[in-house]
């Protein structure tokens, strides 16, 4: 008996195969989502119970921790090949990107340092107008480094900038991350906004609108606020605000505040427990970031960043303030900032000791006991002794008298110890502050005054009987005071 023949013109073999593939893909993605949800829930529970952070618990979950140990060995949560010591330095760069003037100029440059041993982080903001030495007495603004390298080595601008910064500051840069404005704003929007405490109320009437599109006004009120991506971008880019917020130094401080807020939101439970949000963040960054960090690197660093609280964060900005490290100058019509100490020693010290705050430095250099200085100007800069005396007074030194030295043109600043070695720590502090040489030659008496002899047997009179240390200023300490400033006409 013949069986009836059934024909289904809508069910071809290829379509049946396609349906099977679709079903498999659907099951696969459902499985992935389920795994992510399970991992997130397990890590959340462990983090809550142990008082740790969720990323640290994710990589320590059974199975995942085994993979980590297999990949990197031992119990280390970091790729050992990347680490040269307890401190990890990451250079963070922000560029305008497509649609902005100078799309590859770095609007933001921050050297972030993490201390693995003490679980603390520091951020050092490098101003865009810092003069980068090209050699042969030529300089260019440091914010153009990435543009140069990207032009000559497409796709390697960030890494080569990191190498140049490493050499300039005589420090190691382990990784570099470069993000453009658009990616920055979209990333914050994908986070659901960030919470920032604005330190000062200010208004900027000259905020740039796109490429050659003019200006508009933006403003911020003091106090806590939630910012979306565009608002956060305005906050970190504003350069012409009133109320003390119109400098690059103030802008650098705001950038640090926003980075801290991004870190807090990124590592919050609401973000980490949401697989879709994590996926969105990764997709956004993929088109707007240039970095040498691998996916595994990012995963391994995540728990470290998540575990840092605000109290263990040191933030510092290089400035040209009275107690700052920089001095302004006009170079061929361009405004630039130069180190007060031309040998870059002060800035290199800061870069290599990022957890030493300015307050720490003041305490280290402050006199340990009362000490009286007498300051003589041995340079050709009028008013220099007065300026130095004001700076040293602020640091806790007493100044009995200021005057001109008997001889002009001292190359080195000289410190004459009149205490027979009783003020050693104060001498050490002054030597560092003034980049000076120390002599303990015994003074002689002449006409009721003490007299000391400098280079070439130049006699310098000590005018006050209470003087502990005589300071004769030379060219070596000119970096202490802005040489481009016109000082008052006094000794």
Secondary structure as GFF3:
##gff-version 3
##sequence-region A 1 491
A	DSSP	alpha_helix	13	50	.	.	.	ID=ss1
A	DSSP	alpha_helix	54	59	.	.	.	ID=ss2
A	DSSP	alpha_helix	64	72	.	.	.	ID=ss3
A	DSSP	three_ten_helix	80	82	.	.	.	ID=ss4
A	DSSP	beta_strand	87	95	.	.	.	ID=ss5
A	DSSP	beta_strand	106	115	.	.	.	ID=ss6
A	DSSP	beta_strand	120	125	.	.	.	ID=ss7
A	DSSP	beta_strand	131	135	.	.	.	ID=ss8
A	DSSP	beta_strand	138	141	.	.	.	ID=ss9
A	DSSP	three_ten_helix	142	144	.	.	.	ID=ss10
A	DSSP	alpha_helix	145	152	.	.	.	ID=ss11
A	DSSP	alpha_helix	157	169	.	.	.	ID=ss12
A	DSSP	beta_strand	175	180	.	.	.	ID=ss13
A	DSSP	alpha_helix	181	191	.	.	.	ID=ss14
A	DSSP	beta_strand	194	198	.	.	.	ID=ss15
A	DSSP	beta_strand	202	208	.	.	.	ID=ss16
A	DSSP	beta_strand	215	220	.	.	.	ID=ss17
A	DSSP	beta_strand	223	227	.	.	.	ID=ss18
A	DSSP	alpha_helix	229	237	.	.	.	ID=ss19
A	DSSP	alpha_helix	248	266	.	.	.	ID=ss20
A	DSSP	alpha_helix	269	272	.	.	.	ID=ss21
A	DSSP	alpha_helix	275	286	.	.	.	ID=ss22
A	DSSP	beta_strand	289	291	.	.	.	ID=ss23
A	DSSP	alpha_helix	295	306	.	.	.	ID=ss24
A	DSSP	three_ten_helix	310	312	.	.	.	ID=ss25
A	DSSP	beta_strand	313	317	.	.	.	ID=ss26
A	DSSP	beta_strand	326	331	.	.	.	ID=ss27
A	DSSP	beta_strand	334	339	.	.	.	ID=ss28
A	DSSP	alpha_helix	345	352	.	.	.	ID=ss29
A	DSSP	alpha_helix	358	365	.	.	.	ID=ss30
A	DSSP	beta_strand	372	377	.	.	.	ID=ss31
A	DSSP	alpha_helix	384	394	.	.	.	ID=ss32
A	DSSP	beta_strand	398	404	.	.	.	ID=ss33
A	DSSP	beta_strand	413	417	.	.	.	ID=ss34
A	DSSP	alpha_helix	424	434	.	.	.	ID=ss35
A	DSSP	beta_strand	436	439	.	.	.	ID=ss36
A	DSSP	beta_strand	444	446	.	.	.	ID=ss37
A	DSSP	beta_strand	449	453	.	.	.	ID=ss38
A	DSSP	three_ten_helix	455	457	.	.	.	ID=ss39
A	DSSP	beta_strand	459	462	.	.	.	ID=ss40
A	DSSP	beta_strand	469	473	.	.	.	ID=ss41
A	DSSP	three_ten_helix	475	480	.	.	.	ID=ss42
###
